[in-house]
Amino acid sequence: MSVYFVDSLNGNDENSGLDALQAFKSLERVNKLKLHAGDRVLLKSGCVFSGHLDITDSGEQYAPIEIAFYGRENKKPVINGEESEYAVRVTGEYVTVRGLEVSNPKGKYGIALVSMLHGATRGVTVADCYVHDVWTDNPVEKNDINIFLGHTYRPSASWDHKAAGISVETNREAP
């Protein structure tokens, strides 16, 4: 199990990311990691990260992959999706996203929990996140979609998307 640190102010994507003094700088670098059960990605409190975070790997039921923060608890790290469709997308299973502030003023989703080919989303937790300023230009979706659960592939009309163990806890959305 590895712990990766990300600091948008003082990090460097050439660093190992394996301690706070050798932190990565960008979400782009995190997106290139191959994460394993029990791994943690910690974003520095108070930092603003541009772009999107894409978690495609899966943890295990008792060893989820965790995306969280380090540093001062009263200042969440911010992910600004900018022009991305989503600011945070989780396609893996047994993943926990905790303690982030997420905005995506030009995108469609704040946090998207999406099953890909297998038709199931299991063991994903989104907790203590503040999701706001998400916008879509789709007239069917009149309101912003802050936390979304869905799928991207439907092989037949009889195919059924399943979700199990999805937990959305103590999150806050803008009024």
Secondary structure, DSSP 8 states (H G I E B T S, - for coil): --EEEE-TTT--TTS--SSGGG-B--HHHHHT----TT-EEEEETT-EEES-EEE----BTTB-EEEEEES-TTS--EEE-TTSSEEEEE-SSSEEEES-EEEETTSSEEEEEEE-SSSEEESEEEES-EEEEE----TT--S-EEEEEEES---STT---EEES-EEES-EE--
